[in-house]
Amino acid sequence: MAVPTILHKPEPRWPALLALFSVGLLHFALPDHLNFGPPWLLLVVVSVLIVPTVVTYRTGRHKLNHMFGFATLGVVTAFLAVALVRLIWFMAQNIHDDALKHEMAGTLLTSALALWGTNVLVLPAGIGVWMPAVRTRGTNAARTPTRGARSCSRK
């Protein structure tokens, strides 16, 4: 009996790409003291890393595609972590200044929401990178044994 070949339809990549571009745009909502570099830097770095990711996916170089995907997610996560640490540091430094608390409340809330949105958007982008690898492993493990393979169960 022949082993059936399982063909998977390629998963769409546009949701992950949209999420990553949205993350880059969300960093424009952060004040300058929370950004690592100029506000446009994350958008440019993500754009530069997405181009080889899409090209390697289209050409069938899946290992290289995963490497670029992880690099992109690593950069976004690093920018998120730096902004979050700077937000916490800024709040801790100015906790006793009542005038600054009232003046900066809206800015801090906007910054916290932008960072939360970044965190929420990074998860689907990460799933877009991880899921093909998980599905491939699952289909290889689920294949029926070929002729001559020994079973582990005893009768």
Backbone torsions as a table, in degrees:
resi	resn	phi	psi	omega
1	MET	NA	133.5	-179.1
2	ALA	-80.5	145.0	177.2
3	VAL	-79.7	125.9	-179.3
4	PRO	-68.7	138.7	176.9
5	THR	-88.2	129.7	-179.2
6	ILE	-99.8	117.2	177.6
7	LEU	-104.5	130.2	178.6
8	HIS	-106.0	139.1	173.2
9	LYS	-72.0	134.3	179.1
10	PRO	-59.9	137.9	179.4
11	GLU	-77.1	143.8	178.4
12	PRO	-67.8	139.1	-180.0
13	ARG	-99.0	-9.5	-175.4
14	TRP	-63.7	-32.7	178.1
15	PRO	-63.5	-40.6	178.9
16	ALA	-67.1	-40.5	179.2
17	LEU	-65.1	-41.2	177.6
18	LEU	-63.3	-41.1	178.7
19	ALA	-63.2	-42.1	-179.3
20	LEU	-67.7	-40.4	176.5
21	PHE	-66.7	-35.1	177.0
22	SER	-64.4	-38.9	177.0
23	VAL	-61.9	-43.3	177.8
24	GLY	-61.2	-38.7	178.8
25	LEU	-73.6	-31.2	178.7
26	LEU	-64.3	-26.8	180.0
27	HIS	-70.6	-14.5	173.3
28	PHE	-70.9	-21.4	179.1
29	ALA	-78.3	-14.8	-178.8
30	LEU	-80.1	144.8	174.3
31	PRO	-67.4	160.0	-175.2
32	ASP	-59.9	-32.7	-177.0
33	HIS	-73.8	-9.1	176.7
34	LEU	-99.7	-20.5	-178.6
35	ASN	-78.9	147.5	172.7
36	PHE	-93.4	99.2	-175.3
37	GLY	86.1	-165.9	178.7
38	PRO	-68.6	156.2	-175.8
39	PRO	-61.8	-26.0	-177.5
40	TRP	-83.3	-8.0	-173.8
41	LEU	-61.5	-44.8	-179.5
42	LEU	-63.2	-41.6	179.6
43	LEU	-62.4	-40.2	179.3
44	VAL	-68.5	-44.9	-179.1
45	VAL	-63.9	-43.6	178.3
46	VAL	-62.8	-42.3	179.2
47	SER	-62.6	-42.1	179.4
48	VAL	-65.8	-37.9	179.9
49	LEU	-78.1	-25.3	-179.2
50	ILE	-73.4	-33.4	-178.3
51	VAL	-58.6	-53.1	178.2
52	PRO	-67.5	-26.4	177.3
53	THR	-64.1	-45.7	179.6
54	VAL	-67.4	-41.4	-179.1
55	VAL	-64.4	-44.8	-179.8
56	THR	-67.4	-31.6	176.4
57	TYR	-67.7	-44.1	-178.5
58	ARG	-67.9	-30.7	-178.8
59	THR	-89.5	-1.1	175.5
60	GLY	85.7	12.7	177.6
61	ARG	-90.7	79.0	-169.6
62	HIS	-70.9	-35.3	178.3
63	LYS	-65.6	-42.7	177.7
64	LEU	-66.8	-36.3	176.3
65	ASN	-60.5	-44.2	178.6
66	HIS	-64.3	-38.8	179.5
67	MET	-62.6	-44.5	178.0
68	PHE	-67.0	-36.3	177.1
69	GLY	-63.1	-44.1	178.3
70	PHE	-67.3	-36.3	177.2
71	ALA	-63.4	-42.8	179.0
72	THR	-62.9	-46.7	178.7
73	LEU	-65.0	-34.7	177.4
74	GLY	-64.6	-41.9	178.6
75	VAL	-64.7	-45.8	-179.8
76	VAL	-62.7	-42.5	179.3
77	THR	-64.9	-39.1	178.1
78	ALA	-64.0	-43.6	177.2
79	PHE	-62.2	-41.0	178.6
80	LEU	-63.1	-44.8	-179.0
81	ALA	-64.2	-43.2	179.0
82	VAL	-62.2	-45.0	-179.5
83	ALA	-65.4	-38.5	179.8
84	LEU	-67.4	-42.7	177.5
85	VAL	-63.4	-41.2	178.5
86	ARG	-66.2	-36.0	177.1
87	LEU	-64.5	-46.7	178.9
88	ILE	-64.0	-41.8	179.0
89	TRP	-62.5	-43.5	179.8
90	PHE	-62.9	-42.3	178.8
91	MET	-66.1	-39.2	-179.4
92	ALA	-68.4	-35.7	-179.1
93	GLN	-72.4	-28.9	-173.5
94	ASN	-113.1	24.4	-176.5
95	ILE	-71.1	-26.3	-176.6
96	HIS	-96.6	-4.2	-179.5
97	ASP	-92.6	97.6	-174.9
98	ASP	-64.3	-38.2	-179.7
99	ALA	-64.3	-41.2	179.9
100	LEU	-70.9	-33.4	179.2
101	LYS	-59.4	-47.2	-177.6
102	HIS	-71.6	-35.0	-178.5
103	GLU	-72.0	-36.0	-174.2
104	MET	-98.4	2.9	-175.9
105	ALA	-59.1	-45.4	179.8
106	GLY	-64.9	-40.5	179.1
107	THR	-65.7	-42.2	179.4
108	LEU	-65.6	-39.5	178.6
109	LEU	-66.0	-43.0	177.5
110	THR	-61.8	-42.4	179.5
111	SER	-64.2	-44.5	179.9
112	ALA	-63.6	-40.5	178.1
113	LEU	-66.4	-38.6	177.7
114	ALA	-65.1	-40.9	178.6
115	LEU	-68.8	-37.7	176.2
116	TRP	-64.4	-43.1	177.5
117	GLY	-62.1	-38.4	175.8
118	THR	-61.3	-44.6	179.7
119	ASN	-62.4	-41.9	179.7
120	VAL	-66.8	-37.5	-178.6
121	LEU	-76.4	-25.6	179.5
122	VAL	-70.0	-31.8	-179.4
123	LEU	-61.1	-50.3	177.9
124	PRO	-63.6	-34.3	177.8
125	ALA	-64.6	-39.4	177.4
126	GLY	-66.9	-37.4	177.9
127	ILE	-66.3	-36.9	177.4
128	GLY	-62.3	-29.9	177.6
129	VAL	-82.9	-39.5	-174.0
130	TRP	-80.6	-37.2	-170.5
131	MET	-59.6	-41.5	178.4
132	PRO	-59.7	-37.9	179.7
133	ALA	-67.5	-39.6	179.5
134	VAL	-66.8	-42.6	179.9
135	ARG	-66.3	-38.3	179.1
136	THR	-63.4	-44.8	178.7
137	ARG	-62.4	-39.3	-178.8
138	GLY	-65.7	-39.9	-179.2
139	THR	-71.8	-34.1	177.6
140	ASN	-66.3	-39.0	-178.9
141	ALA	-74.3	-25.1	-175.6
142	ALA	-88.9	-2.2	-179.5
143	ARG	-65.8	148.4	177.2
144	THR	-76.6	148.9	-178.6
145	PRO	-66.0	148.2	178.7
146	THR	-80.0	171.0	-178.6
147	ARG	-60.4	134.2	178.8
148	GLY	92.8	-7.9	178.6
149	ALA	-74.0	142.5	-178.4
150	ARG	-93.1	143.2	178.7
151	SER	-90.3	146.9	179.2
152	CYS	-83.4	-16.5	-177.2
153	SER	-79.4	143.1	179.5
154	ARG	-102.2	146.5	-179.4
155	LYS	-106.9	NA	NA
